[in-house]
Amino acid sequence: MKIKFGLILFFSIISNWLFCQEFLYVSADNGLIVREKPSVSSERLSKFKYGQKVTVDRKTGINYSFLDNGKEIKGKWLKVSANIEGKKEEGFVFSGFLTEKKINKRIEIKFEDLIIEIDHIEINYNFSKEITVKDGVGRIEVDLSGSPEGKYLKVYHNKYKRVKVFQRYENSVTIMDEGPHCDLLNWKHYYSKWEKLSYLKQKNSYKILSYSQEDAEKFIPIKINDLKKAVAKHCGERWSKLMKNVDDVNKYPIGVTSSKVFLKFVLTDENNKVTEKIIEFIIPVGC
């Protein structure tokens, strides 16, 4: 009986401890500095990235405030810890850049000499398996609501004197059948012109462009017979039957939609050597 009571008491204590833990999220756009002691003059240990979840281990009660672009930011020093890639990191941080509201982390695309951070995007399946970087091209498979349009991106490097960012999109043909569809992703495409993104100094970011439905429906001139041959080759008999009596490329079951968004980074080093990196967002054509 005593053993049973002891187990109940033990699990009750553990449950209460877990329940009482306070979790916060880093809201500082450029990350939150972690220090050895609760003071801005203390040694810097590391930096928690935007959106990082932290556990409050101790409240010091020590107040701190400062002016940020004329606005006073108030808070206290907290002792916190976080799990960073399987390793526990801890230290003191300023609470003025922590929030109770969950913030999604940014995604990170790592090239050899360049790191790109983009506001949270819904990635397909397993995050680590869906971002690949090879030969200067990063490929990201996103889900139906995961387009990078309208998101902010940051560029980190220590090698280049000038960085320019450009964007364009790709449209593909799809053949529809009241739900299912066959996407001609390896056939002809429409590519928009490269557009330069503006650098927003206040946010230390570039804003990715958004596209309209009209943009998503643009395509190059094609012949109906060429399209029928492509459908027969890539889609099969079922879809060829749907195309049998179609005589106009603008009629159902033919449709056009965006299938990729590209970001191009034109990088100039101190010796004026120019290199390029590409990020390719692969967007599902439909559900």
GIPE-V728598 format. One record per pair of residues at least 12 apart in sequence whose C-alpha atoms are under 10 Angstrom apart, sorted by the first residue. I is the first residue (numbers start at 1). J is the second residue. D is the distance in Angstrom with one decimal. If there is no record, write none. Layout:
BEGIN
I:J:D
I:J:D
END
This chain:
BEGIN
21:55:7.1
21:56:7.1
21:57:8.1
22:54:8.5
22:55:5.9
22:56:5.5
22:57:8.1
22:58:9.9
22:80:9.8
22:100:8.8
23:53:6.7
23:54:5.7
23:55:4.7
23:56:6.2
23:57:9.5
23:80:9.3
23:81:9.8
23:82:9.7
23:98:9.6
23:99:8.9
23:100:7.0
23:101:9.5
23:102:9.2
24:51:9.3
24:52:8.3
24:53:5.8
24:54:5.4
24:55:6.5
24:56:7.4
24:80:9.3
24:95:9.2
24:97:9.7
24:98:6.0
24:99:5.4
24:100:4.9
24:101:7.3
24:102:7.5
24:103:9.3
25:48:9.6
25:49:9.6
25:50:7.9
25:51:5.5
25:52:5.5
25:53:4.6
25:54:6.1
25:55:8.9
25:95:9.9
25:97:8.4
25:98:5.4
25:99:5.2
25:100:6.3
25:101:6.9
25:102:6.1
25:103:6.3
25:104:9.0
25:105:9.6
26:48:7.2
26:49:6.9
26:50:5.2
26:51:5.0
26:52:5.3
26:53:6.7
26:54:7.7
26:95:8.9
26:96:9.5
26:97:6.0
26:98:4.7
26:99:6.5
26:100:9.1
26:101:9.5
26:102:9.0
26:103:7.6
26:104:9.9
26:105:9.4
27:48:10.0
27:49:8.7
27:50:5.7
27:51:6.2
27:52:8.4
27:95:9.8
27:96:8.8
27:97:5.2
27:98:5.5
27:99:6.4
27:100:9.7
27:101:9.2
27:102:9.4
27:103:7.5
28:48:9.1
28:49:7.9
28:50:5.8
28:51:8.3
28:52:9.9
28:96:8.7
28:97:5.2
28:98:7.5
28:99:9.6
29:49:8.2
29:50:5.7
29:51:8.8
29:97:8.9
29:203:8.0
29:204:9.1
30:47:9.3
30:48:9.1
30:49:7.1
30:50:6.6
30:154:9.5
30:203:9.1
30:204:8.6
31:46:9.9
31:47:6.2
31:48:5.5
31:49:4.4
31:50:5.0
31:51:8.5
31:52:8.8
31:97:8.8
32:46:8.6
32:47:5.3
32:48:5.1
32:49:6.5
32:50:7.4
32:51:10.0
32:52:9.3
32:93:7.2
32:94:7.9
32:95:9.5
32:96:9.9
32:97:7.2
32:98:8.7
33:45:7.7
33:46:6.1
33:47:4.3
33:48:6.4
33:49:8.9
33:91:9.3
33:92:8.5
33:93:6.5
33:94:8.1
34:46:5.2
34:47:5.4
34:48:7.0
34:79:9.3
34:80:8.8
34:81:9.6
34:89:9.1
34:90:7.5
34:91:5.5
34:92:5.5
34:93:5.2
34:94:8.4
35:47:8.7
35:79:9.3
35:90:8.7
35:91:5.5
35:92:5.0
35:93:6.4
35:94:9.3
36:79:9.4
36:90:8.6
36:91:5.5
36:92:6.2
36:93:9.1
37:77:9.0
37:78:9.7
37:79:8.7
37:91:7.2
37:92:5.9
37:93:8.7
38:60:7.9
38:62:7.7
38:63:9.6
38:64:9.5
38:76:8.9
38:77:5.6
38:78:7.4
38:79:8.0
38:91:8.5
38:92:5.4
38:93:7.1
38:94:8.1
39:62:9.1
39:64:8.7
39:77:7.8
39:92:8.2
39:93:8.7
39:94:8.9
40:64:9.3
40:77:9.9
40:92:9.8
40:93:9.2
40:94:9.0
42:92:9.5
44:91:9.1
44:92:9.4
45:89:9.0
45:90:8.6
45:91:7.4
45:92:9.2
46:89:8.4
46:90:8.9
46:91:8.6
47:89:9.7
47:91:10.0
47:93:9.4
48:81:9.9
48:82:8.5
48:84:8.8
48:89:9.2
48:90:9.9
48:93:9.4
49:84:10.0
49:105:7.9
49:106:8.6
50:97:9.6
50:98:9.7
50:103:8.0
50:104:8.4
50:105:6.3
50:106:7.2
50:119:9.7
51:98:9.3
51:99:9.5
51:101:9.8
51:102:7.5
51:103:4.8
51:104:5.4
51:105:4.4
51:106:7.2
51:119:9.9
51:120:9.4
52:82:7.8
52:83:9.0
52:84:8.8
52:98:9.5
52:102:9.1
52:103:7.7
52:104:8.1
52:105:6.5
52:106:9.5
53:80:10.0
53:81:8.9
53:82:6.6
53:83:8.2
53:84:9.6
53:98:9.4
53:99:9.7
53:100:9.6
53:102:8.0
53:103:8.3
53:104:9.3
53:105:9.1
54:79:9.8
54:80:6.2
54:81:5.6
54:82:4.8
54:83:7.8
54:84:9.9
54:89:9.5
54:90:9.0
54:98:9.0
55:78:9.8
55:79:8.6
55:80:5.4
55:81:5.3
55:82:6.2
55:83:9.2
55:90:9.2
56:78:6.9
56:79:6.2
56:80:4.6
56:81:6.8
56:82:9.2
56:90:9.8
56:92:9.8
56:93:10.0
57:78:7.6
57:79:5.4
57:80:5.1
57:81:6.9
57:90:9.0
57:91:9.4
57:92:9.7
58:77:9.1
58:78:6.0
58:79:4.9
58:80:6.9
58:81:9.8
58:92:9.2
59:76:8.0
59:77:7.0
59:78:4.9
59:79:6.4
59:80:8.8
59:92:9.7
59:95:9.9
60:76:7.4
60:77:5.9
60:78:5.8
60:79:7.3
60:92:9.3
61:75:9.5
61:76:6.3
61:77:6.9
61:78:7.9
62:75:8.5
62:76:5.4
62:77:5.6
62:78:8.3
62:94:9.7
63:75:5.9
63:76:4.3
63:77:6.5
63:78:9.8
63:94:9.0
63:95:9.4
64:76:5.5
64:77:7.1
64:94:7.6
64:95:8.9
64:96:8.6
65:94:9.0
65:95:9.9
65:96:8.1
66:96:9.7
72:96:10.0
73:95:9.6
73:96:6.2
73:97:8.6
74:94:8.9
74:95:8.1
74:96:5.7
74:97:9.3
75:93:9.9
75:94:6.4
75:95:5.1
75:96:4.6
75:97:8.3
75:98:9.3
76:92:10.0
76:93:8.3
76:94:5.8
76:95:5.4
76:96:7.1
77:92:6.4
77:93:5.6
77:94:4.8
77:95:6.1
77:96:8.9
78:91:8.2
78:92:5.4
78:93:5.5
78:94:6.4
78:95:6.5
79:91:5.6
79:92:4.5
79:93:6.6
79:94:9.1
79:95:9.7
80:92:6.1
80:93:7.1
80:94:10.0
81:93:9.7
103:120:9.0
104:119:8.1
104:120:5.9
104:121:8.8
104:122:10.0
105:117:9.6
105:118:9.0
105:119:7.2
105:120:5.7
105:121:9.0
106:118:5.3
106:119:4.5
106:120:4.5
106:121:7.6
106:152:9.5
106:153:8.9
106:154:9.9
107:119:6.5
107:120:5.8
107:121:7.0
107:122:9.4
107:123:9.2
107:127:9.1
107:131:9.5
107:153:9.5
108:120:9.4
108:131:9.1
108:153:9.7
108:154:9.6
109:131:7.5
109:132:8.4
109:133:7.8
109:138:7.1
109:139:9.1
109:140:9.1
109:155:9.9
109:279:8.5
110:131:9.6
110:132:9.3
110:133:7.5
110:138:8.4
110:156:9.7
111:132:10.0
111:133:6.9
111:134:8.6
111:135:9.4
111:136:7.1
111:137:8.5
111:138:8.0
111:157:9.9
111:277:8.3
111:278:10.0
112:133:9.4
112:136:8.7
112:157:9.9
113:156:8.8
113:157:6.5
113:158:7.9
113:159:7.4
113:160:9.3
114:155:7.2
114:156:6.0
114:157:5.1
114:158:8.2
114:159:8.5
114:160:9.4
114:265:9.9
114:267:9.7
114:277:9.0
115:154:8.3
115:155:6.0
115:156:5.1
115:157:6.6
116:153:6.9
116:154:5.8
116:155:4.9
116:156:6.4
116:157:9.0
116:265:9.9
116:279:9.4
117:152:8.4
117:153:5.4
117:154:5.1
117:155:6.6
117:156:8.1
117:205:9.4
118:148:8.0
118:151:6.9
118:152:5.8
118:153:4.3
118:154:6.5
118:155:9.0
118:205:9.3
118:206:9.5
118:207:9.6
118:208:9.3
119:148:8.1
119:150:9.4
119:151:5.7
119:152:5.6
119:153:6.4
119:154:8.9
119:207:10.0
120:146:8.7
120:148:8.6
120:151:8.1
120:152:9.2
120:153:9.9
121:140:9.9
121:142:7.3
121:143:8.6
121:145:8.2
121:146:5.1
121:147:7.0
121:148:6.5
121:149:9.7
121:151:8.5
122:141:9.0
122:142:5.9
122:143:5.9
122:144:8.3
122:145:6.7
122:146:4.5
122:147:7.9
122:148:9.1
123:140:7.5
123:141:6.2
123:142:4.3
123:143:5.7
123:144:9.3
123:145:9.2
123:146:6.5
123:147:9.4
123:281:10.0
124:140:8.6
124:141:5.9
124:142:5.1
124:143:5.1
124:144:8.9
124:146:8.5
124:283:9.9
124:284:9.8
125:141:8.9
125:142:8.8
125:143:8.6
127:140:9.3
127:141:9.3
127:142:9.7
129:141:9.4
130:142:8.2
131:279:9.9
131:280:9.8
131:281:9.6
132:279:9.7
132:280:9.9
133:277:10.0
133:278:9.4
133:279:8.6
133:280:9.9
134:278:10.0
135:277:8.7
135:278:9.5
136:275:9.3
136:276:7.3
136:277:5.0
136:278:6.4
136:279:8.5
137:263:9.9
137:264:9.3
137:276:9.1
137:277:5.9
137:278:4.7
137:279:5.7
137:280:7.2
138:262:9.8
138:263:9.6
138:277:8.0
138:278:6.2
138:279:4.6
138:280:6.0
138:281:8.5
139:262:9.4
139:278:8.4
139:279:5.9
139:280:4.8
139:281:6.1
139:282:7.2
140:260:9.9
140:279:7.6
140:280:6.2
140:281:5.0
140:282:6.0
140:283:8.8
141:260:9.5
141:280:8.5
141:281:6.0
141:282:4.8
141:283:6.6
141:284:8.2
142:260:9.9
142:281:6.8
142:282:6.2
142:283:5.7
142:284:7.3
143:282:8.7
143:283:6.7
143:284:6.4
143:285:9.9
143:286:9.9
143:287:9.8
144:283:6.8
144:284:5.8
144:285:8.0
144:286:7.3
144:287:7.5
145:283:8.9
145:284:9.1
146:281:9.2
146:282:9.6
146:283:7.6
146:284:9.2
147:210:9.2
147:260:8.9
147:261:8.0
147:281:7.5
147:282:8.6
147:283:6.8
147:284:9.4
148:207:9.7
148:208:6.9
148:209:8.4
148:210:8.3
148:261:7.9
148:262:9.7
148:263:9.9
148:281:7.7
148:283:9.6
149:207:8.5
149:208:5.5
149:209:5.5
149:210:4.6
149:211:7.3
149:261:8.5
150:206:9.9
150:207:6.3
150:208:5.1
150:209:5.5
150:210:5.3
150:211:9.0
151:205:9.8
151:206:8.5
151:207:5.9
151:208:5.4
151:209:8.0
151:210:8.7
152:200:9.6
152:203:8.9
152:204:9.4
152:205:6.1
152:206:5.6
152:207:4.5
152:208:6.0
152:209:9.4
153:199:9.8
153:203:9.7
153:204:8.8
153:205:5.4
153:206:5.3
153:207:6.4
153:208:7.3
154:199:9.6
154:203:9.1
154:204:6.8
154:205:4.9
154:206:6.5
154:207:9.1
155:204:8.7
155:205:7.5
155:206:8.6
155:265:9.4
158:269:9.7
159:267:9.1
159:268:8.7
159:269:6.2
159:270:7.7
160:266:9.9
160:267:6.3
160:268:5.5
160:269:4.2
160:270:6.5
160:271:9.3
160:272:9.1
160:273:9.4
160:274:9.3
160:275:9.9
161:267:7.9
161:268:6.0
161:269:5.4
161:270:5.9
161:271:9.2
161:272:8.6
162:266:8.2
162:267:6.0
162:268:5.1
162:269:7.0
162:270:8.7
162:272:9.2
162:274:9.4
163:199:9.8
163:265:6.8
163:266:5.8
163:267:4.9
163:268:6.5
163:269:9.0
163:274:9.7
163:276:9.8
164:196:7.4
164:197:7.7
164:198:8.8
164:199:8.7
164:206:9.9
164:264:8.1
164:265:5.8
164:266:5.1
164:267:6.6
164:268:8.7
164:276:9.6
165:194:9.6
165:195:8.5
165:196:5.9
165:197:5.6
165:198:8.0
165:199:8.6
165:206:8.0
165:207:10.0
165:208:9.5
165:263:6.9
165:264:5.6
165:265:4.7
165:266:6.4
165:267:8.8
165:276:9.8
165:277:9.6
165:278:9.7
166:193:9.5
166:194:5.8
166:195:5.2
166:196:4.3
166:197:5.6
166:198:9.1
166:208:9.1
166:209:9.7
166:262:8.2
166:263:5.7
166:264:5.0
166:265:6.5
166:266:8.0
166:278:9.5
167:192:8.9
167:193:8.1
167:194:5.3
167:195:5.2
167:196:6.5
167:197:7.1
167:208:7.6
167:209:7.5
167:261:7.4
167:262:5.6
167:263:4.6
167:264:6.2
167:265:9.0
167:278:9.6
167:279:9.6
168:191:7.1
168:192:5.5
168:193:6.0
168:194:4.9
168:195:6.4
168:196:9.2
168:209:8.8
168:211:9.9
168:260:8.7
168:261:6.0
168:262:5.4
168:263:6.8
168:264:8.5
168:280:9.9
169:189:10.0
169:190:8.2
169:191:5.8
169:192:5.6
169:193:8.1
169:194:8.4
169:195:10.0
169:211:8.8
169:215:9.1
169:216:8.7
169:258:7.1
169:259:7.8
169:260:5.7
169:261:4.3
169:262:5.9
169:263:8.8
169:280:9.4
169:281:9.3
170:189:6.4
170:190:5.6
170:191:4.7
170:192:6.7
170:193:9.9
170:215:9.9
170:216:8.4
170:218:9.4
170:219:9.3
170:257:8.5
170:258:5.7
170:259:5.8
170:260:5.0
170:261:6.3
170:262:8.0
170:282:9.7
170:283:9.8
171:185:9.0
171:188:8.9
171:189:5.6
171:190:5.0
171:191:6.6
171:192:8.6
171:215:8.8
171:216:6.4
171:217:7.3
171:218:7.1
171:219:6.8
171:220:9.4
171:256:6.6
171:257:5.3
171:258:4.1
171:259:5.4
171:260:7.1
171:261:9.2
171:285:9.3
172:184:6.4
172:185:6.1
172:186:8.8
172:187:7.9
172:188:7.0
172:189:5.1
172:190:6.8
172:191:9.4
172:216:9.0
172:217:8.9
172:218:9.2
172:219:7.8
172:220:9.9
172:255:8.5
172:256:5.7
172:257:5.8
172:258:6.2
172:259:6.0
172:260:8.8
172:285:8.2
173:185:7.4
173:186:9.8
173:187:8.2
173:188:7.8
173:189:7.5
173:190:9.3
173:217:9.3
173:219:8.4
173:227:9.1
173:231:9.9
173:249:9.9
173:254:7.1
173:255:5.8
173:256:4.6
173:257:6.7
173:258:8.9
173:259:9.1
173:285:9.1
174:231:9.4
174:253:8.2
174:254:6.1
174:255:5.2
174:256:5.9
174:257:7.4
174:285:7.7
174:286:8.9
175:231:8.1
175:235:8.8
175:239:7.4
175:240:9.6
175:242:8.6
175:243:8.7
175:252:8.1
175:253:5.4
175:254:4.9
175:255:6.2
175:256:8.6
176:239:8.5
176:242:8.8
176:252:7.5
176:253:5.0
176:254:6.5
176:255:7.2
176:286:9.6
177:238:9.8
177:239:8.3
177:242:8.0
177:252:9.0
177:253:6.7
177:254:9.5
178:253:8.9
179:286:8.9
179:287:7.6
180:286:8.7
180:287:7.8
181:235:9.2
181:239:8.6
181:253:9.1
181:254:9.8
181:255:9.8
181:285:9.0
181:286:7.7
181:287:8.6
182:231:8.2
182:234:8.3
182:235:6.0
182:236:9.2
182:239:7.6
182:254:9.9
182:285:9.3
182:286:9.6
183:231:9.1
183:234:8.6
183:235:8.0
183:255:9.4
183:256:9.4
183:257:9.6
183:259:9.3
183:284:9.5
183:285:7.1
183:286:8.8
184:227:9.5
184:230:7.8
184:231:7.5
184:233:9.9
184:234:7.0
184:235:8.0
184:256:9.8
184:285:9.8
185:234:9.2
185:259:7.8
185:260:10.0
185:285:9.1
186:230:9.5
186:234:8.4
187:227:9.2
187:230:7.3
187:231:9.5
187:234:8.7
188:219:9.1
188:220:8.2
188:221:10.0
188:222:8.8
188:227:9.4
188:230:9.5
189:218:9.6
189:219:6.9
189:220:7.1
189:256:9.5
189:258:9.5
189:259:9.2
190:216:9.5
190:217:9.3
190:218:6.8
190:219:4.9
190:220:5.7
190:221:9.4
190:256:9.5
190:257:9.8
190:258:9.0
190:259:10.0
191:218:8.9
191:219:8.1
191:220:8.7
191:258:9.7
191:260:9.5
191:261:9.7
191:262:10.0
192:215:8.7
192:218:8.8
192:219:9.5
192:261:9.8
194:262:9.0
194:263:8.9
194:264:8.6
195:209:8.8
195:263:9.6
195:264:9.7
196:208:9.8
196:209:9.5
196:263:9.7
196:264:9.2
196:265:9.9
197:209:7.6
197:263:9.5
197:264:10.0
208:263:8.6
209:261:9.9
211:258:9.4
213:257:8.5
213:258:9.3
214:257:9.6
215:257:8.7
215:258:8.3
216:256:7.0
216:257:5.0
216:258:5.1
216:259:8.9
217:255:7.8
217:256:5.1
217:257:5.5
217:258:7.6
218:256:7.2
218:257:8.0
218:258:8.9
219:256:7.3
219:257:9.0
221:249:9.2
222:249:7.5
223:247:9.5
223:248:8.6
223:249:7.4
224:243:9.3
224:246:8.0
224:247:6.5
224:248:6.4
224:249:5.8
224:250:9.5
225:243:9.8
225:246:9.7
225:247:8.6
225:248:9.8
225:249:9.5
227:243:9.1
227:249:8.1
227:254:9.5
228:240:6.8
228:241:9.8
228:242:9.8
228:243:6.6
228:244:8.1
228:246:9.0
228:247:9.9
228:249:9.8
229:243:10.0
231:243:8.2
239:253:9.4
242:254:9.6
256:285:9.0
257:283:9.9
257:284:9.6
257:285:6.5
257:286:8.6
258:282:9.4
258:283:7.3
258:284:8.5
258:285:6.7
258:286:9.7
259:281:8.4
259:282:6.2
259:283:5.0
259:284:6.4
259:285:5.7
259:286:9.4
260:280:6.7
260:281:5.4
260:282:4.8
260:283:5.4
260:284:8.5
260:285:9.1
261:279:8.3
261:280:6.0
261:281:5.1
261:282:7.0
261:283:7.7
262:278:6.9
262:279:5.7
262:280:4.7
262:281:6.2
262:282:8.9
263:277:8.3
263:278:5.7
263:279:5.1
263:280:6.6
263:281:8.4
264:276:6.8
264:277:5.8
264:278:4.6
264:279:6.5
264:280:8.8
265:277:5.1
265:278:6.3
265:279:8.4
266:278:9.0
END
